[in-house]
Amino acid sequence: MSKERLGFIGGIKAEFSTKALVLIPICAGINLVGGAIAAGLKLPVFLDMIGTVVAAALAGPWVAATVGLITNIFLALVSNPVYLPYAAVSILVALVTGYMIRAGSFKSIWGVVLTCLAATAVSVVSASTVTVFVFGGATGATGSSAVTAGLIATMGSIWKGVITSALIENLIDRAIAFAVAYVILKRIPKRFISQYQRDAI
């Protein structure tokens, strides 16, 4: 049955097939490894979205959003509590990425780049909002916090400093995530992909 006939809620439920449920912990695990490495080494990136992009491409936006939510909850528990409020960012980025992939954006390199830029834009706006309102401008969770503090002091504005820092780190982080995810997807056998969204990638 088509997603149009299922309706919005029915379409969401249809994403969570048995195969998708198996995929969720695998993709969340990929995110957790990357996120733990970034947090442990205080890197100026997060590296916690590769699995989300893979899930979005294979199973759909809402499965990807679930992967993002689980990732942030676990990172908050085992690494740093500051990751929890950013679960909203992960969910929004997953939904944008998933729906763009479903529309066919991953069928070309330029489509992948466009999806990456859209995900970056959503990340910058949503993450900056969380950083300013929840943490007052800096979290200390990654190596970018010092850069953010410096930019705030230089620009004389919390919003300008946070947004500039978020733009820089998210451009790098999302570029890495999308590039690695795209390579992973291209290496997955077609017979495996055909079990999921065969027309999306």
C-alpha positions as CSV (number, residue, x, y, z in Angstrom):
1,M,0.0,0.0,0.0
2,S,1.4,3.5,-0.9
3,K,2.3,6.0,1.8
4,E,-0.3,8.4,0.2
5,R,-3.1,5.8,0.9
6,L,-1.8,5.1,4.4
7,G,-2.0,8.7,5.4
8,F,0.6,10.6,7.5
9,I,0.4,8.6,10.7
10,G,0.0,5.3,8.8
11,G,3.1,6.2,6.7
12,I,5.1,6.8,9.9
13,K,4.0,3.4,11.3
14,A,4.9,1.7,8.1
15,E,8.5,2.9,8.3
16,F,9.0,0.9,11.5
17,S,9.1,-2.6,9.9
18,T,11.0,-5.4,11.5
19,K,14.0,-4.7,9.3
20,A,13.9,-1.0,10.3
21,L,13.8,-1.9,14.0
22,V,16.9,-4.1,13.6
23,L,18.6,-1.2,11.8
24,I,17.9,1.4,14.6
25,P,20.4,0.0,17.2
26,I,23.1,-0.5,14.5
27,C,22.8,3.1,13.2
28,A,22.6,4.4,16.8
29,G,25.8,2.5,17.6
30,I,27.6,4.1,14.7
31,N,26.6,7.5,16.0
32,L,27.6,6.7,19.6
33,V,31.1,5.6,18.6
34,G,31.6,8.8,16.6
35,G,30.1,11.0,19.3
36,A,32.1,9.4,22.1
37,I,35.3,9.8,20.1
38,A,34.5,13.5,19.4
39,A,33.6,14.2,23.1
40,G,36.6,12.2,24.5
41,L,39.1,14.0,22.3
42,K,37.4,17.4,22.6
43,L,37.2,17.7,18.8
44,P,35.4,20.7,17.3
45,V,32.9,18.4,15.7
46,F,30.3,15.9,16.9
47,L,30.6,12.9,14.5
48,D,27.3,11.6,15.8
49,M,25.2,11.8,12.7
50,I,26.6,9.2,10.3
51,G,24.3,6.5,11.4
52,T,21.3,8.9,11.2
53,V,22.0,9.7,7.6
54,V,22.3,5.9,6.8
55,A,19.0,5.2,8.6
56,A,17.3,8.1,6.8
57,A,18.4,6.8,3.4
58,L,17.5,3.1,4.1
59,A,14.4,3.3,6.3
60,G,13.0,6.9,6.2
61,P,12.9,10.1,8.2
62,W,11.1,8.9,11.3
63,V,13.3,5.9,11.8
64,A,16.3,8.3,11.4
65,A,14.7,10.6,14.0
66,T,14.4,7.7,16.4
67,V,18.1,6.9,15.8
68,G,19.0,10.6,16.5
69,L,16.9,10.6,19.7
70,I,18.4,7.4,21.0
71,T,21.9,8.7,20.2
72,N,21.5,11.8,22.2
73,I,19.9,10.0,25.2
74,F,22.8,7.6,25.3
75,L,25.5,10.2,24.8
76,A,23.9,12.2,27.6
77,L,24.0,9.2,29.9
78,V,27.5,7.9,29.1
79,S,29.4,10.9,28.0
80,N,28.0,14.3,28.8
81,P,24.5,15.5,30.0
82,V,24.6,18.5,27.7
83,Y,23.8,16.2,24.7
84,L,20.2,15.7,25.9
85,P,18.7,19.1,24.9
86,Y,20.3,18.7,21.5
87,A,18.1,15.7,20.8
88,A,15.6,18.2,19.3
89,V,18.4,19.2,16.8
90,S,19.1,15.5,15.9
91,I,15.4,14.9,15.3
92,L,14.9,18.0,13.1
93,V,18.0,17.2,11.0
94,A,17.0,13.6,10.6
95,L,13.5,14.6,9.4
96,V,14.8,17.1,6.9
97,T,17.4,14.7,5.7
98,G,15.0,11.7,5.5
99,Y,12.3,13.6,3.5
100,M,14.8,15.1,1.1
101,I,16.3,11.6,0.5
102,R,12.8,10.2,0.0
103,A,12.3,13.0,-2.6
104,G,15.3,11.7,-4.5
105,S,18.1,14.0,-3.4
106,F,20.6,11.1,-2.9
107,K,20.4,10.0,-6.5
108,S,23.1,12.5,-7.5
109,I,26.2,14.0,-5.9
110,W,24.7,17.5,-6.1
111,G,21.6,16.2,-4.4
112,V,23.7,14.9,-1.6
113,V,25.4,18.3,-1.3
114,L,22.1,20.1,-1.3
115,T,20.8,17.8,1.5
116,C,23.9,18.3,3.5
117,L,23.6,22.1,3.2
118,A,19.9,21.9,4.2
119,A,20.8,19.7,7.2
120,T,23.5,22.2,8.1
121,A,21.2,25.1,8.0
122,V,18.7,23.4,10.3
123,S,21.5,22.4,12.6
124,V,22.8,25.9,12.9
125,V,19.5,27.5,13.7
126,S,18.2,24.8,16.1
127,A,21.6,24.2,17.8
128,S,22.3,27.9,18.3
129,T,18.9,28.3,19.8
130,V,19.6,25.5,22.3
131,T,23.1,26.8,23.0
132,V,21.9,30.3,23.8
133,F,18.8,29.6,25.7
134,V,19.8,26.5,27.6
135,F,23.6,27.0,28.1
136,G,24.0,30.7,27.8
137,G,26.3,30.6,24.8
138,A,28.7,27.6,25.3
139,T,28.5,24.0,26.6
140,G,32.1,23.0,27.1
141,A,31.2,19.6,25.5
142,T,33.5,20.0,22.5
143,G,36.6,21.8,21.4
144,S,34.5,24.5,19.7
145,S,33.4,26.0,23.0
146,A,36.6,28.0,23.3
147,V,36.1,29.2,19.8
148,T,32.5,30.2,20.6
149,A,33.6,32.1,23.7
150,G,36.2,33.9,21.6
151,L,33.8,34.8,18.9
152,I,31.2,36.1,21.4
153,A,33.9,38.3,23.0
154,T,35.1,39.6,19.6
155,M,31.7,40.2,18.1
156,G,30.2,41.5,21.3
157,S,27.0,39.5,20.7
158,I,26.1,36.0,22.0
159,W,23.9,35.3,19.0
160,K,26.5,36.3,16.4
161,G,29.2,34.4,18.2
162,V,27.2,31.2,18.7
163,I,25.7,31.2,15.1
164,T,29.2,31.8,13.6
165,S,30.7,29.1,15.6
166,A,27.8,26.7,14.9
167,L,28.0,27.4,11.2
168,I,31.7,26.6,11.0
169,E,31.5,23.4,13.1
170,N,28.3,22.1,11.5
171,L,29.6,22.7,7.9
172,I,32.6,20.5,8.8
173,D,30.7,18.0,10.9
174,R,27.8,17.5,8.4
175,A,30.1,17.3,5.5
176,I,32.0,14.4,7.2
177,A,28.8,12.7,8.2
178,F,27.2,12.9,4.7
179,A,30.4,11.9,2.9
180,V,31.0,8.8,5.1
181,A,27.3,7.8,5.0
182,Y,27.2,8.2,1.2
183,V,30.3,5.9,0.9
184,I,28.7,3.4,3.2
185,L,25.5,3.4,1.3
186,K,27.3,2.9,-2.0
187,R,29.1,-0.1,-0.6
188,I,26.0,-1.8,0.6
189,P,24.8,-4.5,-1.8
190,K,21.8,-3.6,-3.9
191,R,20.0,-6.7,-2.8
192,F,20.1,-5.4,0.8
193,I,19.1,-1.9,-0.1
194,S,16.1,-3.2,-2.1
195,Q,14.6,-4.4,1.2
196,Y,14.2,-0.8,2.2
197,Q,13.7,2.4,0.2
198,R,14.9,1.0,-3.1
199,D,13.8,4.1,-5.1
200,A,15.3,6.7,-2.7
201,I,19.0,6.0,-3.3
